[in-house]
Amino acid sequence: MIEFEQIDSQTGITQGCRFSNSLPLNDSHKDLLVNLIEFWEVNTKGKKTEWSWITNLTITLENALEIAAIGRSRWGIENQTFNTLKNQGYNLEHNYGHGKQYLSSTLAGLMLLAFLCDQVQEYACPLYKAARKKTRIRATLWAHMQSYLLSVDMPDWETLIRLIAKLGPKLVISTAPDTG
């Protein structure tokens, strides 16, 4: 096990790292080797925060802090995603693990797919962005969608989003000759 500590000259935070390569995953899988890295920070008031990860990347003195930084950022992204899925309208709950056979995986997969679709639309679709801006909260946007879909024969997705964003319907100009 290799260990080192350093003090960040700008913040005064002590950062430490401990790592080892080629460790067995556990007693049941001694042939499966992983690399372990532990990272900690001690702030100027003495509060210590610790993280640890396993990886298949070979850890060295040269890359240990970079691997730890990547691990921390990935952890943050995962926490934000699960927080969104749990608390911002997707209603992901731990009890999805109580289904029979593949039910829990199927429900979680469908929820992640819905989340992905929303993320792509929020990034790439100006109409969806306008609807999100108008409703501000995803759950409100979805309530509007449900209300319109239950009460109006909606010809297409664009019309639905335009109604929610209050942009008005798309004008359709026919170029076909009137056969009257």
C-alpha atoms as an extended CHARMM CRD file, in Angstrom:
* protein
*
       180  EXT
         1         1  MET       CA              0.0000000000        0.0000000000        0.0000000000  PROA      1               0.0000000000
         2         2  ILE       CA              1.4150000000        3.3780000000       -1.0090000000  PROA      2               0.0000000000
         3         3  GLU       CA              0.3300000000        6.4900000000        0.9000000000  PROA      3               0.0000000000
         4         4  PHE       CA              1.0820000000       10.1990000000        0.6740000000  PROA      4               0.0000000000
         5         5  GLU       CA             -0.2810000000       13.5490000000        1.8400000000  PROA      5               0.0000000000
         6         6  GLN       CA              0.1410000000       17.1000000000        0.6040000000  PROA      6               0.0000000000
         7         7  ILE       CA             -1.1440000000       20.5220000000        1.5990000000  PROA      7               0.0000000000
         8         8  ASP       CA             -2.7050000000       22.7320000000       -1.0500000000  PROA      8               0.0000000000
         9         9  SER       CA             -0.7680000000       26.0110000000       -0.7490000000  PROA      9               0.0000000000
        10        10  GLN       CA             -3.7440000000       28.1220000000       -1.9090000000  PROA      10              0.0000000000
        11        11  THR       CA             -6.5290000000       26.6010000000        0.2320000000  PROA      11              0.0000000000
        12        12  GLY       CA             -4.6020000000       25.0780000000        3.1420000000  PROA      12              0.0000000000
        13        13  ILE       CA             -6.5330000000       21.8310000000        2.6500000000  PROA      13              0.0000000000
        14        14  THR       CA             -4.5870000000       18.6370000000        3.3090000000  PROA      14              0.0000000000
        15        15  GLN       CA             -5.1450000000       15.9720000000        0.6670000000  PROA      15              0.0000000000
        16        16  GLY       CA             -4.0920000000       12.3950000000        1.2030000000  PROA      16              0.0000000000
        17        17  CYS       CA             -4.1020000000        9.3110000000       -0.9310000000  PROA      17              0.0000000000
        18        18  ARG       CA             -3.5370000000        5.6180000000       -0.2910000000  PROA      18              0.0000000000
        19        19  PHE       CA             -3.6010000000        3.0030000000       -3.0360000000  PROA      19              0.0000000000
        20        20  SER       CA             -2.7380000000       -0.5510000000       -3.9350000000  PROA      20              0.0000000000
        21        21  ASN       CA             -2.9440000000       -2.5360000000       -7.1700000000  PROA      21              0.0000000000
        22        22  SER       CA             -3.8980000000       -6.1770000000       -7.8440000000  PROA      22              0.0000000000
        23        23  LEU       CA             -6.0180000000       -6.8770000000       -4.7760000000  PROA      23              0.0000000000
        24        24  PRO       CA             -8.6400000000       -9.6590000000       -4.7790000000  PROA      24              0.0000000000
        25        25  LEU       CA            -12.1790000000       -8.2840000000       -4.9820000000  PROA      25              0.0000000000
        26        26  ASN       CA            -13.3120000000      -10.3930000000       -2.0160000000  PROA      26              0.0000000000
        27        27  ASP       CA            -12.9160000000      -13.8520000000       -0.4520000000  PROA      27              0.0000000000
        28        28  SER       CA            -15.3850000000      -15.3850000000       -2.9130000000  PROA      28              0.0000000000
        29        29  HSD       CA            -13.6470000000      -13.9400000000       -5.9860000000  PROA      29              0.0000000000
        30        30  LYS       CA             -9.9430000000      -14.1160000000       -5.2150000000  PROA      30              0.0000000000
        31        31  ASP       CA             -9.1110000000      -14.4680000000       -8.9070000000  PROA      31              0.0000000000
        32        32  LEU       CA            -10.7840000000      -11.1340000000       -9.7580000000  PROA      32              0.0000000000
        33        33  LEU       CA             -8.1260000000       -8.4880000000       -9.1130000000  PROA      33              0.0000000000
        34        34  VAL       CA             -8.9140000000       -4.7950000000       -8.6560000000  PROA      34              0.0000000000
        35        35  ASN       CA             -6.9960000000       -1.6620000000       -7.7900000000  PROA      35              0.0000000000
        36        36  LEU       CA             -8.0400000000        0.2720000000       -4.6760000000  PROA      36              0.0000000000
        37        37  ILE       CA             -7.6370000000        3.9770000000       -4.0770000000  PROA      37              0.0000000000
        38        38  GLU       CA             -8.5890000000        5.8850000000       -0.9380000000  PROA      38              0.0000000000
        39        39  PHE       CA             -8.6050000000        9.6610000000       -0.8710000000  PROA      39              0.0000000000
        40        40  TRP       CA             -9.1810000000       12.1130000000        1.9630000000  PROA      40              0.0000000000
        41        41  GLU       CA             -9.2370000000       15.8170000000        2.6070000000  PROA      41              0.0000000000
        42        42  VAL       CA             -8.7830000000       17.6200000000        5.8920000000  PROA      42              0.0000000000
        43        43  ASN       CA            -10.0310000000       21.2150000000        5.8380000000  PROA      43              0.0000000000
        44        44  THR       CA             -8.4340000000       24.0470000000        7.7700000000  PROA      44              0.0000000000
        45        45  LYS       CA            -10.7800000000       23.3880000000       10.7280000000  PROA      45              0.0000000000
        46        46  GLY       CA             -9.6370000000       19.7680000000       10.9610000000  PROA      46              0.0000000000
        47        47  LYS       CA            -12.7450000000       18.1320000000        9.4470000000  PROA      47              0.0000000000
        48        48  LYS       CA            -11.7770000000       14.9940000000        7.5190000000  PROA      48              0.0000000000
        49        49  THR       CA            -13.7800000000       13.6700000000        4.5540000000  PROA      49              0.0000000000
        50        50  GLU       CA            -12.9190000000       10.3320000000        2.9620000000  PROA      50              0.0000000000
        51        51  TRP       CA            -13.7250000000        8.5220000000       -0.3020000000  PROA      51              0.0000000000
        52        52  SER       CA            -12.6440000000        5.2070000000       -1.7870000000  PROA      52              0.0000000000
        53        53  TRP       CA            -13.0000000000        3.4990000000       -5.1590000000  PROA      53              0.0000000000
        54        54  ILE       CA            -11.9370000000        0.3770000000       -6.9670000000  PROA      54              0.0000000000
        55        55  THR       CA            -10.8320000000        0.4900000000      -10.5830000000  PROA      55              0.0000000000
        56        56  ASN       CA             -9.2010000000       -1.5570000000      -13.3090000000  PROA      56              0.0000000000
        57        57  LEU       CA             -6.8140000000        1.3480000000      -14.0270000000  PROA      57              0.0000000000
        58        58  THR       CA             -3.2810000000        0.8730000000      -12.7480000000  PROA      58              0.0000000000
        59        59  ILE       CA             -2.7110000000        3.4660000000      -10.0160000000  PROA      59              0.0000000000
        60        60  THR       CA              0.6650000000        5.1720000000       -9.7190000000  PROA      60              0.0000000000
        61        61  LEU       CA              2.0610000000        8.1020000000       -7.7620000000  PROA      61              0.0000000000
        62        62  GLU       CA              1.7710000000       10.1480000000      -10.9640000000  PROA      62              0.0000000000
        63        63  ASN       CA             -1.9360000000        9.4730000000      -11.6280000000  PROA      63              0.0000000000
        64        64  ALA       CA             -3.4050000000        8.8050000000       -8.1550000000  PROA      64              0.0000000000
        65        65  LEU       CA             -4.7280000000       12.3280000000       -7.5540000000  PROA      65              0.0000000000
        66        66  GLU       CA             -6.1740000000       12.5150000000      -11.0640000000  PROA      66              0.0000000000
        67        67  ILE       CA             -7.9860000000        9.1860000000      -10.5850000000  PROA      67              0.0000000000
        68        68  ALA       CA             -9.3260000000       10.4280000000       -7.2310000000  PROA      68              0.0000000000
        69        69  ALA       CA            -10.5370000000       13.6930000000       -8.8260000000  PROA      69              0.0000000000
        70        70  ILE       CA            -12.2990000000       11.7380000000      -11.5700000000  PROA      70              0.0000000000
        71        71  GLY       CA            -13.8410000000        9.4300000000       -8.9740000000  PROA      71              0.0000000000
        72        72  ARG       CA            -15.1410000000       12.3880000000       -6.9980000000  PROA      72              0.0000000000
        73        73  SER       CA            -16.6310000000       14.0670000000      -10.0810000000  PROA      73              0.0000000000
        74        74  ARG       CA            -18.2960000000       10.8170000000      -11.1640000000  PROA      74              0.0000000000
        75        75  TRP       CA            -19.6870000000       10.3800000000       -7.6600000000  PROA      75              0.0000000000
        76        76  GLY       CA            -21.1130000000       13.9150000000       -7.8480000000  PROA      76              0.0000000000
        77        77  ILE       CA            -22.7240000000       13.2610000000      -11.2280000000  PROA      77              0.0000000000
        78        78  GLU       CA            -24.2850000000       10.0200000000       -9.9680000000  PROA      78              0.0000000000
        79        79  ASN       CA            -25.6150000000       11.7410000000       -6.8430000000  PROA      79              0.0000000000
        80        80  GLN       CA            -27.1540000000       14.5550000000       -8.9060000000  PROA      80              0.0000000000
        81        81  THR       CA            -28.7470000000       12.0590000000      -11.2850000000  PROA      81              0.0000000000
        82        82  PHE       CA            -30.2350000000        9.8970000000       -8.5280000000  PROA      82              0.0000000000
        83        83  ASN       CA            -31.3740000000       12.9960000000       -6.6330000000  PROA      83              0.0000000000
        84        84  THR       CA            -33.1660000000       14.1620000000       -9.7950000000  PROA      84              0.0000000000
        85        85  LEU       CA            -34.7070000000       10.7390000000      -10.3990000000  PROA      85              0.0000000000
        86        86  LYS       CA            -35.8690000000       10.5020000000       -6.7930000000  PROA      86              0.0000000000
        87        87  ASN       CA            -36.9880000000       14.0430000000       -5.9760000000  PROA      87              0.0000000000
        88        88  GLN       CA            -37.8030000000       15.9050000000       -9.1820000000  PROA      88              0.0000000000
        89        89  GLY       CA            -40.7650000000       14.0830000000      -10.6310000000  PROA      89              0.0000000000
        90        90  TYR       CA            -39.4220000000       10.7130000000      -11.7740000000  PROA      90              0.0000000000
        91        91  ASN       CA            -40.2570000000        9.0880000000       -8.3960000000  PROA      91              0.0000000000
        92        92  LEU       CA            -37.4500000000        6.5320000000       -8.3750000000  PROA      92              0.0000000000
        93        93  GLU       CA            -37.6660000000        4.6590000000       -5.0900000000  PROA      93              0.0000000000
        94        94  HSD       CA            -35.6040000000        1.9570000000       -3.4470000000  PROA      94              0.0000000000
        95        95  ASN       CA            -38.6170000000       -0.3670000000       -3.4000000000  PROA      95              0.0000000000
        96        96  TYR       CA            -38.1920000000       -0.9620000000       -7.1440000000  PROA      96              0.0000000000
        97        97  GLY       CA            -35.8630000000       -3.7530000000       -6.0540000000  PROA      97              0.0000000000
        98        98  HSD       CA            -38.8180000000       -5.7460000000       -4.7180000000  PROA      98              0.0000000000
        99        99  GLY       CA            -40.2790000000       -6.7730000000       -8.0880000000  PROA      99              0.0000000000
       100       100  LYS       CA            -40.3180000000      -10.2940000000       -9.4370000000  PROA      100             0.0000000000
       101       101  GLN       CA            -37.5290000000      -11.3830000000      -11.7870000000  PROA      101             0.0000000000
       102       102  TYR       CA            -36.7420000000       -8.4580000000      -14.1000000000  PROA      102             0.0000000000
       103       103  LEU       CA            -39.4780000000       -6.0180000000      -13.0840000000  PROA      103             0.0000000000
       104       104  SER       CA            -37.2380000000       -3.7510000000      -11.0200000000  PROA      104             0.0000000000
       105       105  SER       CA            -34.5900000000       -3.5940000000      -13.7490000000  PROA      105             0.0000000000
       106       106  THR       CA            -37.2420000000       -2.9210000000      -16.3850000000  PROA      106             0.0000000000
       107       107  LEU       CA            -38.8410000000       -0.0870000000      -14.3920000000  PROA      107             0.0000000000
       108       108  ALA       CA            -35.4810000000        1.4850000000      -13.5790000000  PROA      108             0.0000000000
       109       109  GLY       CA            -34.3830000000        1.1460000000      -17.2260000000  PROA      109             0.0000000000
       110       110  LEU       CA            -37.5750000000        2.7930000000      -18.4970000000  PROA      110             0.0000000000
       111       111  MET       CA            -37.1390000000        5.6110000000      -15.9900000000  PROA      111             0.0000000000
       112       112  LEU       CA            -33.5420000000        6.1710000000      -17.1070000000  PROA      112             0.0000000000
       113       113  LEU       CA            -34.6970000000        6.1620000000      -20.7310000000  PROA      113             0.0000000000
       114       114  ALA       CA            -37.3420000000        8.7990000000      -19.9470000000  PROA      114             0.0000000000
       115       115  PHE       CA            -34.7080000000       10.8530000000      -18.1210000000  PROA      115             0.0000000000
       116       116  LEU       CA            -32.3540000000       10.5570000000      -21.1210000000  PROA      116             0.0000000000
       117       117  CYS       CA            -35.1060000000       11.7120000000      -23.5080000000  PROA      117             0.0000000000
       118       118  ASP       CA            -35.8040000000       14.7170000000      -21.2930000000  PROA      118             0.0000000000
       119       119  GLN       CA            -32.0990000000       15.5610000000      -21.0910000000  PROA      119             0.0000000000
       120       120  VAL       CA            -31.6960000000       15.4220000000      -24.8890000000  PROA      120             0.0000000000
       121       121  GLN       CA            -34.7670000000       17.6170000000      -25.3570000000  PROA      121             0.0000000000
       122       122  GLU       CA            -33.5880000000       20.1150000000      -22.7560000000  PROA      122             0.0000000000
       123       123  TYR       CA            -30.2820000000       20.3610000000      -24.5660000000  PROA      123             0.0000000000
       124       124  ALA       CA            -31.3590000000       20.2840000000      -28.2140000000  PROA      124             0.0000000000
       125       125  CYS       CA            -35.0420000000       21.2330000000      -28.6430000000  PROA      125             0.0000000000
       126       126  PRO       CA            -35.9150000000       24.9510000000      -28.5570000000  PROA      126             0.0000000000
       127       127  LEU       CA            -39.6360000000       24.2190000000      -28.1840000000  PROA      127             0.0000000000
       128       128  TYR       CA            -39.0600000000       21.9330000000      -25.2090000000  PROA      128             0.0000000000
       129       129  LYS       CA            -36.7710000000       24.5660000000      -23.6590000000  PROA      129             0.0000000000
       130       130  ALA       CA            -39.5450000000       27.1510000000      -24.0640000000  PROA      130             0.0000000000
       131       131  ALA       CA            -42.0880000000       24.8330000000      -22.4400000000  PROA      131             0.0000000000
       132       132  ARG       CA            -39.6980000000       24.0930000000      -19.5470000000  PROA      132             0.0000000000
       133       133  LYS       CA            -39.0760000000       27.8190000000      -19.0970000000  PROA      133             0.0000000000
       134       134  LYS       CA            -42.8110000000       28.4960000000      -19.0230000000  PROA      134             0.0000000000
       135       135  THR       CA            -43.6140000000       25.7140000000      -16.5220000000  PROA      135             0.0000000000
       136       136  ARG       CA            -40.2500000000       25.8810000000      -14.6420000000  PROA      136             0.0000000000
       137       137  ILE       CA            -40.7650000000       22.5300000000      -12.8800000000  PROA      137             0.0000000000
       138       138  ARG       CA            -40.6840000000       19.1870000000      -14.6860000000  PROA      138             0.0000000000
       139       139  ALA       CA            -43.6680000000       17.8510000000      -12.7450000000  PROA      139             0.0000000000
       140       140  THR       CA            -45.6830000000       20.9010000000      -13.8290000000  PROA      140             0.0000000000
       141       141  LEU       CA            -44.6540000000       20.3520000000      -17.4480000000  PROA      141             0.0000000000
       142       142  TRP       CA            -45.7320000000       16.7160000000      -17.2250000000  PROA      142             0.0000000000
       143       143  ALA       CA            -49.0380000000       17.6900000000      -15.5780000000  PROA      143             0.0000000000
       144       144  HSD       CA            -49.7200000000       20.0710000000      -18.4870000000  PROA      144             0.0000000000
       145       145  MET       CA            -48.8460000000       17.3230000000      -20.9820000000  PROA      145             0.0000000000
       146       146  GLN       CA            -51.1580000000       14.8670000000      -19.2490000000  PROA      146             0.0000000000
       147       147  SER       CA            -53.9810000000       17.4000000000      -19.0910000000  PROA      147             0.0000000000
       148       148  TYR       CA            -53.7430000000       18.2550000000      -22.7880000000  PROA      148             0.0000000000
       149       149  LEU       CA            -53.3500000000       14.6320000000      -23.8660000000  PROA      149             0.0000000000
       150       150  LEU       CA            -56.4150000000       13.5790000000      -21.8700000000  PROA      150             0.0000000000
       151       151  SER       CA            -58.6310000000       16.4040000000      -23.0970000000  PROA      151             0.0000000000
       152       152  VAL       CA            -57.5040000000       17.3260000000      -26.6250000000  PROA      152             0.0000000000
       153       153  ASP       CA            -56.9540000000       15.2120000000      -29.7220000000  PROA      153             0.0000000000
       154       154  MET       CA            -53.3240000000       16.1770000000      -30.2280000000  PROA      154             0.0000000000
       155       155  PRO       CA            -52.0940000000       15.8690000000      -33.8330000000  PROA      155             0.0000000000
       156       156  ASP       CA            -48.3900000000       15.7730000000      -32.9620000000  PROA      156             0.0000000000
       157       157  TRP       CA            -45.7290000000       16.3660000000      -30.3250000000  PROA      157             0.0000000000
       158       158  GLU       CA            -44.8470000000       19.8200000000      -31.6410000000  PROA      158             0.0000000000
       159       159  THR       CA            -48.4160000000       21.0720000000      -31.1830000000  PROA      159             0.0000000000
       160       160  LEU       CA            -48.4690000000       19.7740000000      -27.6160000000  PROA      160             0.0000000000
       161       161  ILE       CA            -45.2240000000       21.5110000000      -26.6990000000  PROA      161             0.0000000000
       162       162  ARG       CA            -46.2910000000       24.7480000000      -28.4610000000  PROA      162             0.0000000000
       163       163  LEU       CA            -49.5240000000       24.8050000000      -26.4250000000  PROA      163             0.0000000000
       164       164  ILE       CA            -47.6320000000       24.3440000000      -23.1610000000  PROA      164             0.0000000000
       165       165  ALA       CA            -45.0470000000       26.9710000000      -24.1050000000  PROA      165             0.0000000000
       166       166  LYS       CA            -47.9250000000       29.2450000000      -25.1550000000  PROA      166             0.0000000000
       167       167  LEU       CA            -46.3160000000       29.8210000000      -28.5500000000  PROA      167             0.0000000000
       168       168  GLY       CA            -49.5170000000       29.2420000000      -30.4780000000  PROA      168             0.0000000000
       169       169  PRO       CA            -50.1200000000       26.5860000000      -33.1080000000  PROA      169             0.0000000000
       170       170  LYS       CA            -47.8140000000       26.1890000000      -36.0570000000  PROA      170             0.0000000000
       171       171  LEU       CA            -49.2260000000       27.7810000000      -39.2000000000  PROA      171             0.0000000000
       172       172  VAL       CA            -49.7510000000       25.2890000000      -41.9820000000  PROA      172             0.0000000000
       173       173  ILE       CA            -49.8490000000       26.8130000000      -45.4490000000  PROA      173             0.0000000000
       174       174  SER       CA            -51.0680000000       24.4960000000      -48.1330000000  PROA      174             0.0000000000
       175       175  THR       CA            -49.2760000000       24.7450000000      -51.4750000000  PROA      175             0.0000000000
       176       176  ALA       CA            -51.5950000000       22.2450000000      -53.1240000000  PROA      176             0.0000000000
       177       177  PRO       CA            -54.0330000000       23.7380000000      -55.6520000000  PROA      177             0.0000000000
       178       178  ASP       CA            -57.6060000000       24.0120000000      -54.4620000000  PROA      178             0.0000000000
       179       179  THR       CA            -59.6340000000       21.4760000000      -56.3920000000  PROA      179             0.0000000000
       180       180  GLY       CA            -62.7540000000       22.8300000000      -54.8570000000  PROA      180             0.0000000000
